[in-house]
Amino acid sequence: MNGFGFLLRRISNNNIIDSIPSSLGDLEHLLKLNLSRNHITGFIPAEFANLRSVMDIDLSNNQLSSLIPQELNQLQNMVSLNFLLC
């Protein structure tokens, strides 16, 4: 995936019923990730720390654990991180 810039938007409201795959952390050039308003459960993968270019992550309105991986502190480009009502 090196050399590609991805803008991933609006994977929201799709009734996704599962956990977040750690493989999303492989998209290191991802700019925006919106998985809001689904039925996602479990934890936020520590592999999200590999999303070096990400500026916005929206995981609101899911059933995620309230634990935020400490590794996310490494995301220097992060502007917005939304976990409202997880």
Secondary structure, DSSP 8 states (H G I E B T S, - for coil): -TT--B------SS---SB--GGGGG-TTB-EEE--SS--EE---GGGGG-TT--EEE--SSEE-S---GGGGG-TT--EEE-TT-
